[in-house]
Amino acid sequence: MNNITSLNPYDNSVLEEFKPLTANEVSKKVKAADIAFQSWKKVSISKRAKLLKKVGDILLENIETYAKTITLEMGKPISESIAEIEKCAWVCDFYAKNAEEFLADEIIETDASESFISYDPLGTVLAVMPWNYPFWQVFRFAVPTVTAGNTALLKHASNVSRCALHIEEVFQKAGYPENVFQTLIISSKQVKSVIENDLVKAISLTGSEKAGASVASIAGQQIKKSVLELGGNNAFIVLKDADIEWAVKTAIRARFQNTGQSCIAAKRFIIEESVYDQFLELFQEKLDNFRSGNPSDQSTNFGVMAREDLAKELDEQVKQSVNKGAKITYGGTREKAYFPPTILENVKPGMPAFDEELFGPVASFIVAKDEQHAFELANQSTFGLGVSIFTKNIQKIKKAIGQFEDGAVFINELVKSDPRLPFGGTKKSGFGRELSREGILEFVNTKTVYIKKT
C-alpha cells in the first residue's frame, strides 16, 4: 500500500510520509474503541465536561504549534490558523458549560406515573473529515460526540495527517481514557471496511457531495446512522436598500477567508441591478489590498489553495463558465496551487460558476432585476447550506425567511458556524445537524421511559 504524503502546498516540499494502517491494525483499533466505550459511557457527564475544559486549555497552550501545522499542511495564512485553534477552544468551553443540561432527562407529562426521555450514547462513531478546516471540522464533531459518551475514530483527509495526529495528542494530554479518541491513518479505500465493522455504530462525514453519497450508501446498507455536511453554493444577496459599504466589507470575508475553501463561503453574489456597479467597484478596491505570499508570514492575508489539483479543478470550472459567456474582470490566472482573488461577471444559470460549488477564491457576480428575482436565483441551486441577505428592511425580510430552502439564513452578516447555533444544510448540502443542542443529540439513543405505579 502506498504511503500517505503530507505536502506543503506553498513550496510543494514533503513534510512527512505516513504508512497506512493494515486491515488488522484498523480492526484492533476499532475493537479498542468499543472496549473503551463500555467504561466511558458510565463516566458522569460532569467528569466528561471537566476533561473537555482541559482540552480547550491544551489547545490554547499549544496554539502556535498547532496553527503552524495547519498552515504548513494546507496553506492557510497563519493568522487564520490561529483563529481556527481559538474557535476549537470555544466549542470546548461551550459544551463543557452546557452538555449536562443538553443531555439531562426530559420530563414528559403523560398518563404514566412518570415518563421522560433519556439520552444514551450509541457507541463508536467514525468521522471522515476534510482538509479545509483541519482542526475545527474535527472538533465540532468530536467535542459533542465524545462528551455525549461515545468513542470516536477519525479518518482525516490524507494531506492533513499531521493535524490528525495532533488532535489525537490533545485528547491524550487532557487525560481522556485510552482509545476514547483515536486517529486512523488510512486511505479512502479503507473507509468502507471500517463503516461495515459491526462495532462502528454511526458515521459523520464532512466533505464533497461525491464522498457523502458514497459514505451514506454504505451506511444505509448497514442501517447505520449518518450525518452529512457537504458542499454549498451560498447566495449572498444585496438589495438596493442595503448598507453597501458594510455589505462589501462582509462579502470580502465571506468569499475569500481560507482562500475561498469553505462550504459556507459566499459563492454567488446576487446584486440588485440599481446598486450592482457601486458594489462591484468597492469590491474590487478591497481586493487590491490583499497581500499574498508565504502563508507562514504574519503579513500574508491571502494564501495558496491546499493542493495544486484543487486549483486546476477550479481553473477548469472558470474556463468552462467563460466559454458559456461569463467574463473574468479581475484575477483569474493560476500558478500551481496559487489561485488569485477572481471576479466572474455575467454569470447565469447553466454555467459551472452558477450551478456548481467553486471551492476556491472566485466570486460569481449575478444581476437581479429586483428583490423577488434575487430570491428566486438564490433558491435555484441543488445545494441548501446557507444564504446571506443585506438590507435595511429587516422586518420585511424576516417575513420572507420561509421562502429560502437553506439550513441557515443570515441577515446583514456572512453565513458562519457558531457553537451556540445548529449547523447543517438541505438538499445536496447533506442532512443532520452539528453544534448547539441538536449537535450533541445526533449520536445518542433518544430513549422513551414510561413508568406506571401499580
C-alpha positions as CSV (number, residue, x, y, z in Angstrom):
1,M,0.0,0.0,0.0
2,N,1.3,3.4,-0.9
3,N,2.5,5.8,1.8
4,I,0.3,8.9,2.7
5,T,2.3,12.1,2.0
6,S,1.9,15.4,3.6
7,L,3.0,18.3,1.3
8,N,3.4,22.0,1.9
9,P,1.2,23.5,-0.9
10,Y,3.2,26.8,-0.8
11,D,6.5,25.3,-2.0
12,N,5.5,21.7,-2.7
13,S,8.0,20.3,-0.2
14,V,7.4,17.0,1.5
15,L,6.6,17.5,5.2
16,E,6.3,13.8,6.2
17,E,5.2,10.4,4.9
18,F,3.0,8.0,6.8
19,K,2.5,4.3,6.4
20,P,-1.2,3.5,6.4
21,L,-2.5,1.0,9.0
22,T,-3.1,-2.5,7.9
23,A,-6.6,-4.1,7.9
24,N,-5.6,-6.0,11.1
25,E,-4.3,-2.8,12.8
26,V,-7.5,-1.0,11.9
27,S,-9.6,-3.9,13.3
28,K,-7.7,-3.8,16.6
29,K,-8.2,0.0,16.9
30,V,-12.0,-0.4,16.3
31,K,-12.1,-3.1,18.9
32,A,-10.2,-1.0,21.4
33,A,-12.6,1.9,20.8
34,D,-15.5,-0.4,21.6
35,I,-13.8,-1.6,24.8
36,A,-13.2,2.0,25.9
37,F,-16.8,2.8,25.2
38,Q,-18.1,0.2,27.7
39,S,-16.5,2.2,30.6
40,W,-16.5,5.7,29.1
41,K,-20.3,5.7,28.8
42,K,-20.6,5.2,32.6
43,V,-18.4,8.3,33.3
44,S,-20.6,11.1,34.6
45,I,-21.3,14.0,32.2
46,S,-19.8,16.4,34.7
47,K,-16.5,14.5,34.7
48,R,-16.5,14.4,30.9
49,A,-17.0,18.2,30.9
50,K,-14.0,18.7,33.1
51,L,-11.8,16.8,30.7
52,L,-13.3,18.8,27.9
53,K,-12.3,22.0,29.6
54,K,-8.7,20.7,29.8
55,V,-8.8,20.0,26.0
56,G,-9.6,23.7,25.5
57,D,-6.7,24.7,27.8
58,I,-4.2,22.5,25.9
59,L,-5.3,23.9,22.5
60,L,-4.5,27.4,23.7
61,E,-1.3,26.5,25.5
62,N,0.0,25.0,22.2
63,I,-1.7,27.3,19.8
64,E,1.4,28.3,17.9
65,T,2.4,24.7,17.3
66,Y,-1.0,23.6,16.1
67,A,-1.5,26.7,14.0
68,K,1.8,26.2,12.3
69,T,0.9,22.6,11.4
70,I,-2.4,23.8,9.8
71,T,-0.6,26.4,7.7
72,L,2.2,24.1,6.6
73,E,-0.2,21.3,5.6
74,M,-2.9,23.2,3.8
75,G,-1.7,26.7,3.1
76,K,-4.0,28.8,5.3
77,P,-2.5,32.1,6.4
78,I,-1.1,31.7,9.9
79,S,-3.4,34.4,11.3
80,E,-6.4,32.3,10.2
81,S,-4.9,29.1,11.6
82,I,-4.5,30.8,15.0
83,A,-8.2,31.9,14.8
84,E,-9.1,28.3,14.0
85,I,-7.5,26.9,17.1
86,E,-9.2,29.6,19.2
87,K,-12.5,28.6,17.8
88,C,-11.8,25.0,18.7
89,A,-11.2,26.1,22.3
90,W,-14.5,28.0,22.2
91,V,-16.5,24.9,21.2
92,C,-14.8,23.0,24.1
93,D,-15.8,25.7,26.5
94,F,-19.4,25.8,25.2
95,Y,-20.1,22.1,25.7
96,A,-18.2,22.0,29.0
97,K,-20.7,24.5,30.3
98,N,-23.9,23.1,28.6
99,A,-23.5,19.4,28.0
100,E,-25.0,18.4,31.3
101,E,-28.2,20.4,30.6
102,F,-28.4,19.3,27.0
103,L,-28.2,15.6,28.0
104,A,-30.4,15.8,31.1
105,D,-33.6,13.6,31.2
106,E,-36.5,15.5,29.7
107,I,-39.7,15.1,31.7
108,I,-42.9,14.5,29.6
109,E,-46.3,14.7,31.1
110,T,-48.4,11.6,30.1
111,D,-50.9,9.3,31.7
112,A,-47.9,7.4,33.2
113,S,-46.9,7.8,36.8
114,E,-43.6,9.1,35.4
115,S,-42.4,9.4,31.9
116,F,-39.3,11.0,30.4
117,I,-36.8,10.9,27.6
118,S,-33.3,9.9,28.3
119,Y,-30.3,10.3,26.0
120,D,-27.8,7.5,25.9
121,P,-24.6,7.3,23.7
122,L,-24.6,4.9,20.7
123,G,-21.0,3.6,20.8
124,T,-18.1,4.1,18.5
125,V,-18.6,6.8,15.8
126,L,-16.5,7.1,12.7
127,A,-15.7,10.6,11.5
128,V,-14.5,11.2,7.9
129,M,-13.2,14.8,7.9
130,P,-11.9,17.3,5.3
131,W,-8.7,19.3,5.0
132,N,-10.0,22.9,4.7
133,Y,-10.5,23.5,8.5
134,P,-8.4,20.5,9.7
135,F,-8.9,21.2,13.4
136,W,-12.3,23.0,13.5
137,Q,-14.2,20.4,11.4
138,V,-12.9,17.6,13.7
139,F,-13.6,19.4,17.0
140,R,-17.1,20.4,16.1
141,F,-17.8,16.7,15.6
142,A,-15.7,15.2,18.3
143,V,-16.5,17.5,21.2
144,P,-20.2,16.9,21.4
145,T,-20.0,13.3,20.3
146,V,-17.4,12.2,22.9
147,T,-19.0,14.4,25.6
148,A,-22.2,12.5,25.0
149,G,-20.4,9.3,26.0
150,N,-19.4,7.9,22.6
151,T,-15.9,7.0,21.5
152,A,-14.6,8.4,18.2
153,L,-12.5,7.3,15.3
154,L,-11.0,9.9,13.0
155,K,-10.2,9.3,9.3
156,H,-8.9,12.6,8.3
157,A,-8.0,13.9,4.8
158,S,-4.7,12.4,3.9
159,N,-3.0,15.8,3.2
160,V,-3.5,16.9,6.9
161,S,-2.3,13.7,8.6
162,R,0.0,15.7,11.0
163,C,-3.1,17.7,12.1
164,A,-5.0,14.4,12.7
165,L,-2.2,13.1,15.0
166,H,-2.0,16.4,16.8
167,I,-5.7,16.2,17.6
168,E,-5.4,12.7,19.0
169,E,-2.5,14.0,21.1
170,V,-4.7,16.8,22.5
171,F,-7.2,14.3,23.9
172,Q,-4.4,12.2,25.3
173,K,-2.8,15.1,27.0
174,A,-6.1,16.2,28.5
175,G,-6.3,12.8,30.3
176,Y,-9.1,11.1,28.4
177,P,-9.1,7.3,28.9
178,E,-7.1,5.4,26.3
179,N,-8.8,4.8,23.0
180,V,-11.8,7.2,23.6
181,F,-10.5,9.2,20.7
182,Q,-8.2,7.7,18.0
183,T,-6.9,8.8,14.7
184,L,-6.8,6.2,11.9
185,I,-4.1,6.9,9.3
186,I,-5.8,5.0,6.4
187,S,-6.6,5.6,2.7
188,S,-10.0,6.4,1.4
189,K,-10.4,2.9,0.1
190,Q,-10.1,1.5,3.6
191,V,-13.1,3.6,4.9
192,K,-15.7,1.1,3.6
193,S,-14.5,-1.7,5.8
194,V,-14.5,0.5,8.9
195,I,-18.1,1.5,8.3
196,E,-19.0,-2.1,7.8
197,N,-17.5,-3.2,11.1
198,D,-20.3,-4.1,13.5
199,L,-18.6,-2.2,16.3
200,V,-18.9,1.1,14.5
201,K,-22.4,2.4,15.2
202,A,-22.6,5.6,13.3
203,I,-20.8,7.8,10.8
204,S,-20.2,11.6,10.4
205,L,-18.8,12.9,7.1
206,T,-17.9,16.5,6.2
207,G,-16.7,16.7,2.6
208,S,-17.8,16.6,-1.0
209,E,-21.1,15.6,-2.5
210,K,-19.4,12.5,-4.1
211,A,-17.8,11.4,-0.8
212,G,-21.1,11.9,1.1
213,A,-23.1,9.9,-1.4
214,S,-20.6,7.0,-1.1
215,V,-20.5,7.0,2.7
216,A,-24.3,7.4,3.0
217,S,-24.8,4.5,0.7
218,I,-22.5,2.2,2.7
219,A,-24.0,3.3,6.0
220,G,-27.5,2.8,4.6
221,Q,-26.7,-0.7,3.6
222,Q,-25.6,-1.3,7.1
223,I,-28.6,0.5,8.6
224,K,-26.4,2.9,10.5
225,K,-27.0,6.5,11.4
226,S,-25.0,9.0,9.4
227,V,-24.7,12.8,9.4
228,L,-23.5,14.5,6.2
229,E,-22.1,18.1,6.0
230,L,-21.4,18.5,2.3
231,G,-20.9,21.3,-0.2
232,G,-22.6,24.6,-0.6
233,N,-23.2,27.2,-3.2
234,N,-24.3,30.0,-0.9
235,A,-26.0,33.1,-2.2
236,F,-25.0,36.5,-1.0
237,I,-27.9,38.8,-1.8
238,V,-27.5,42.6,-1.8
239,L,-30.8,44.5,-2.1
240,K,-30.9,48.1,-3.2
241,D,-31.6,49.4,0.3
242,A,-28.6,47.7,1.9
243,D,-25.7,49.4,3.6
244,I,-23.3,48.9,0.6
245,E,-20.1,49.5,2.4
246,W,-20.9,47.0,5.1
247,A,-22.1,44.5,2.5
248,V,-18.8,44.8,0.6
249,K,-16.7,44.5,3.7
250,T,-18.6,41.4,4.8
251,A,-18.6,40.0,1.2
252,I,-14.8,40.0,1.1
253,R,-14.6,37.9,4.2
254,A,-17.4,35.7,3.1
255,R,-15.8,34.8,-0.1
256,F,-12.0,34.9,0.5
257,Q,-11.3,33.7,4.0
258,N,-9.5,30.4,4.0
259,T,-8.6,31.2,0.4
260,G,-12.3,30.7,-0.5
261,Q,-12.1,27.0,0.5
262,S,-15.2,26.7,2.7
263,C,-18.5,25.0,2.2
264,I,-20.3,28.0,3.8
265,A,-18.4,30.7,1.9
266,A,-20.5,33.1,-0.2
267,K,-20.1,31.9,-3.8
268,R,-22.9,33.5,-5.8
269,F,-23.2,37.3,-5.4
270,I,-26.7,38.3,-6.4
271,I,-26.9,42.0,-6.5
272,E,-29.9,44.2,-7.4
273,E,-29.1,46.0,-10.6
274,S,-29.5,49.5,-9.2
275,V,-26.6,49.0,-6.8
276,Y,-24.6,46.5,-8.8
277,D,-21.9,48.9,-10.2
278,Q,-21.4,50.5,-6.8
279,F,-21.0,47.2,-5.1
280,L,-18.6,45.9,-7.7
281,E,-16.4,48.9,-7.7
282,L,-16.0,48.8,-3.9
283,F,-15.4,45.0,-4.0
284,Q,-12.6,45.4,-6.5
285,E,-10.9,48.1,-4.4
286,K,-10.9,45.8,-1.4
287,L,-9.2,43.1,-3.5
288,D,-6.4,45.5,-4.4
289,N,-5.4,45.4,-0.7
290,F,-4.8,41.7,-0.5
291,R,-1.3,40.6,0.5
292,S,-0.3,37.2,-1.0
293,G,2.9,35.4,-0.1
294,N,4.2,32.7,2.3
295,P,1.3,31.7,4.5
296,S,3.6,31.4,7.4
297,D,4.3,35.1,7.4
298,Q,2.1,37.2,9.6
299,S,1.7,39.9,6.9
300,T,0.1,37.4,4.4
301,N,-3.7,37.6,4.4
302,F,-4.3,35.5,1.3
303,G,-2.8,32.1,0.9
304,V,-2.4,29.3,-1.6
305,M,-5.0,26.6,-2.2
306,A,-4.5,23.3,-0.3
307,R,-3.4,21.3,-3.3
308,E,-2.4,22.0,-6.9
309,D,-5.0,19.6,-8.3
310,L,-7.7,21.6,-6.5
311,A,-6.5,24.8,-8.1
312,K,-6.6,23.0,-11.5
313,E,-10.1,21.9,-11.0
314,L,-11.2,25.4,-10.1
315,D,-9.4,26.7,-13.1
316,E,-11.3,24.3,-15.4
317,Q,-14.7,25.4,-13.9
318,V,-13.8,29.0,-14.5
319,K,-12.8,28.3,-18.1
320,Q,-16.0,26.4,-18.8
321,S,-18.0,29.3,-17.4
322,V,-16.1,31.7,-19.7
323,N,-16.8,29.5,-22.7
324,K,-20.5,29.8,-21.8
325,G,-20.4,33.6,-21.6
326,A,-19.0,34.6,-18.2
327,K,-16.3,37.2,-18.1
328,I,-13.2,37.4,-15.9
329,T,-12.9,41.0,-14.8
330,Y,-10.4,40.6,-12.0
331,G,-7.7,37.9,-11.4
332,G,-8.1,34.5,-13.0
333,T,-4.5,33.5,-13.7
334,R,-3.5,30.4,-11.8
335,E,0.1,29.5,-10.9
336,K,0.5,26.0,-9.5
337,A,-1.5,25.9,-6.2
338,Y,-1.9,29.7,-6.2
339,F,-5.2,31.0,-7.5
340,P,-5.6,34.8,-7.2
341,P,-8.8,36.5,-6.0
342,T,-11.0,36.4,-9.0
343,I,-14.3,38.0,-10.1
344,L,-16.5,36.4,-12.7
345,E,-19.3,38.6,-14.2
346,N,-22.2,37.9,-16.4
347,V,-22.8,34.6,-14.6
348,K,-26.0,32.8,-15.4
349,P,-27.7,29.5,-14.7
350,G,-26.3,26.7,-16.8
351,M,-22.7,27.7,-16.1
352,P,-20.4,25.9,-13.6
353,A,-20.0,29.3,-11.8
354,F,-23.7,29.3,-11.0
355,D,-24.6,25.6,-10.8
356,E,-21.6,24.1,-9.1
357,E,-19.6,24.8,-6.0
358,L,-16.5,26.7,-6.8
359,F,-14.3,25.7,-3.9
360,G,-11.7,28.5,-4.1
361,P,-11.3,32.3,-4.4
362,V,-13.7,33.0,-7.3
363,A,-16.7,35.3,-6.8
364,S,-19.6,34.8,-9.2
365,F,-21.5,38.1,-9.9
366,I,-25.1,37.9,-10.9
367,V,-27.5,40.7,-11.6
368,A,-31.0,40.5,-10.1
369,K,-33.8,42.6,-11.6
370,D,-35.5,43.1,-8.2
371,E,-35.9,41.6,-4.8
372,Q,-38.1,38.7,-5.8
373,H,-35.8,37.8,-8.7
374,A,-32.9,37.7,-6.3
375,F,-34.7,35.3,-4.0
376,E,-35.6,33.0,-7.0
377,L,-32.0,33.0,-8.1
378,A,-30.8,32.1,-4.6
379,N,-33.1,29.1,-4.5
380,Q,-32.0,28.0,-8.0
381,S,-29.4,25.6,-6.6
382,T,-29.1,21.9,-5.8
383,F,-27.4,22.9,-2.6
384,G,-29.0,24.4,0.5
385,L,-26.5,25.3,3.1
386,G,-27.0,29.0,3.8
387,V,-27.9,32.4,2.4
388,S,-26.9,35.9,3.4
389,I,-29.2,38.9,2.7
390,F,-28.2,42.5,3.1
391,T,-31.0,45.0,3.6
392,K,-32.1,47.8,6.0
393,N,-35.7,46.5,6.0
394,I,-35.1,43.6,8.4
395,Q,-38.8,43.2,9.4
396,K,-39.8,42.6,5.7
397,I,-37.0,40.0,5.2
398,K,-38.0,38.2,8.4
399,K,-41.4,37.6,6.9
400,A,-39.7,36.2,3.8
401,I,-37.4,33.7,5.6
402,G,-39.7,30.8,4.8
403,Q,-39.0,31.4,1.1
404,F,-35.4,30.2,1.5
405,E,-34.7,26.5,1.3
406,D,-31.3,26.6,3.1
407,G,-30.3,25.4,6.5
408,A,-29.4,28.9,7.6
409,V,-30.4,32.5,6.8
410,F,-28.1,35.3,7.9
411,I,-29.3,38.9,7.6
412,N,-26.6,41.5,7.2
413,E,-23.9,39.0,8.1
414,L,-22.0,36.2,6.4
415,V,-23.0,32.6,7.0
416,K,-20.9,31.2,9.7
417,S,-20.8,28.3,12.2
418,D,-21.3,29.1,15.9
419,P,-21.3,26.5,18.8
420,R,-24.5,28.1,20.1
421,L,-26.4,27.5,16.9
422,P,-27.2,24.3,14.9
423,F,-25.3,23.9,11.7
424,G,-26.3,21.9,8.6
425,G,-28.0,22.1,5.3
426,T,-30.7,20.8,3.0
427,K,-30.8,19.2,-0.5
428,K,-27.3,18.1,-1.7
429,S,-25.7,20.0,1.2
430,G,-26.4,17.0,3.4
431,F,-28.5,16.1,6.4
432,G,-28.3,16.2,10.2
433,R,-27.0,19.0,12.4
434,E,-23.8,19.8,14.2
435,L,-23.2,22.1,17.2
436,S,-25.7,23.5,19.7
437,R,-28.1,21.1,21.5
438,E,-29.1,19.5,18.2
439,G,-25.5,18.5,17.5
440,I,-24.9,16.7,20.8
441,L,-28.2,14.8,20.3
442,E,-27.3,13.4,16.8
443,F,-25.4,10.4,18.1
444,V,-27.5,9.4,21.1
445,N,-30.3,6.9,21.6
446,T,-33.3,9.1,22.3
447,K,-35.0,6.7,24.7
448,T,-38.6,6.8,25.9
449,V,-39.1,5.8,29.6
450,Y,-42.6,5.1,30.8
451,I,-43.3,4.2,34.4
452,K,-46.7,3.1,35.8
453,K,-47.1,2.6,39.5
454,T,-49.3,-0.3,40.5
